[in-house]
């Protein structure tokens, strides 16, 4: 796709390309611009989860999985933004979570923006980077 692809171009492709041209651009976006496209992407998942019957363990497990997946997707751009934000502007609890490895730290994410720019793609907490990096190396 391109930035001109209907719907996904302006909402997903443009910010992705902008971010790799100007990594700190995300720090100048307000809350809605930072997180809005992820909220839209999660809407079908959240609507589906809210319509599920809760009359068996299977449906409760499926709904829980969908809700926690949606929450993870909803948080990812904000976590990514904090990894690029000046430390003095990041709330203290978030800095603690970054140090604890619960939220993507600037040090960890910096590896993604280092040549050859082919690793560390997980933008919420970095937990999947080891697996993703191995997968990408195996495909080469």
For each residue, the residues with C-beta under 8 A, 3 or more apart:
1: 5 8 9 13
2: 5 9 13
3: 9 10 13 14 17
4: 9
5: 1 2 8 9 13
6: 9
7: 10 11
8: 1 5 11 12 13
9: 1 2 3 4 5 6 12 13 14
10: 3 7 13 14
11: 7 8 14 15 36 37 40
12: 8 9 15 16 37 41
13: 1 2 3 5 8 9 10 16 17
14: 3 9 10 11 17 18
15: 11 12 18 19 26 37
16: 12 13 19 20
17: 3 13 14 20 21
18: 14 15 21 22 25
19: 15 16 22 23 25 26
20: 16 17 23 117
21: 17 18 25
22: 18 19 25
23: 19 20 26 84 113
24: 27 28 84
25: 18 19 21 22 28 29
26: 15 19 23 29 34 77 80 81 84
27: 24 81 84 85 86 89
28: 24 25
29: 25 26 33 34 81
30: 33 34
31: 34 35 78
32: 35 36
33: 29 30 36
34: 26 29 30 31 77 78 81
35: 31 32 38 39 74 77 78
36: 11 32 33 39 40
37: 11 12 15 40 41 77
38: 35 41 42 73 74 76 77
39: 35 36 42 43 74
40: 11 36 37 43
41: 12 37 38 73
42: 38 39 45 46 70 73 74
43: 39 40 46 47
44: 47 48
45: 42 48 49 66 69 70 73
46: 42 43 49 50 66 67 70
47: 43 44 50 51
48: 44 45 51 52 66
49: 45 46 52 62 63 66 67 70
50: 46 47
51: 47 48
52: 48 49 59 62 63 66
53: 56 59
54: 59 60 63
55: 59
56: 53 59 60
57: 60 61
58: 61 62
59: 52 53 54 55 56 62 63
60: 54 56 57 63 64
61: 57 58 64 65
62: 49 52 58 59 65 66
63: 49 52 54 59 60 66 67
64: 60 61 67 68
65: 61 62 68 69
66: 45 46 48 49 52 62 63 69 70
67: 46 49 63 64 70 71
68: 64 65 71 72
69: 45 65 66 72 73
70: 42 45 46 49 66 67 73 74
71: 67 68 74 75
72: 68 69 75 76 124
73: 38 41 42 45 69 70 76
74: 35 38 39 42 70 71
75: 71 72 78 79 124
76: 38 72 73 79 80 123 124
77: 26 34 35 37 38 80 81 123
78: 31 34 35 75 81 82
79: 75 76 82 83 103 104 123 124 125
80: 26 76 77 83 84 104 109 123 124
81: 26 27 29 34 77 78 84 85
82: 78 79 85 90 94 98 103 104
83: 79 80 98 103 104 105 106 108 109 123
84: 23 24 26 27 80 81 106 109
85: 27 81 82 89 90
86: 27 89 90
87: 90 95 106
88:
89: 27 85 86
90: 82 85 86 87 94 95 98
91: 94 95
92: 95 96
93: 96 97
94: 82 90 91 97 98 103
95: 87 90 91 92 98 99
96: 92 93 99 100
97: 93 94 100 102 103
98: 82 83 90 94 95 101 102 103 104 105 106
99: 95 96 105
100: 96 97
101: 98 105 125 126 127
102: 97 98 125
103: 79 82 83 94 97 98 124 125
104: 79 80 82 83 98 108 109 122 123 124 125 126
105: 83 98 99 101 108 109 126
106: 83 84 87 98 109 110
107: 110
108: 83 104 105 111 120 126 129
109: 80 83 84 104 105 106 112 113 120 123 126
110: 106 107 113 114
111: 108 114 119 120
112: 109 117 119 120 121
113: 23 109 110 117
114: 110 111 117
115:
116:
117: 20 112 113 114
118: 136
119: 111 112 129 132 133 136
120: 108 109 111 112 126 129 133
121: 112 129 132
122: 104 125 126 127 128 129 132
123: 76 77 79 80 83 104 109
124: 72 75 76 79 80 103 104 127
125: 79 101 102 103 104 122
126: 101 104 105 108 109 120 122 129
127: 101 122 124
128: 122 131 132
129: 108 119 120 121 122 126 132 133
130: 133 134
131: 128 134 135
132: 119 121 122 128 129 135 136
133: 119 120 129 130 136 137
134: 130 131 137 138
135: 131 132 138 139
136: 118 119 132 133 139 140
137: 133 134 140
138: 134 135
139: 135 136
140: 136 137
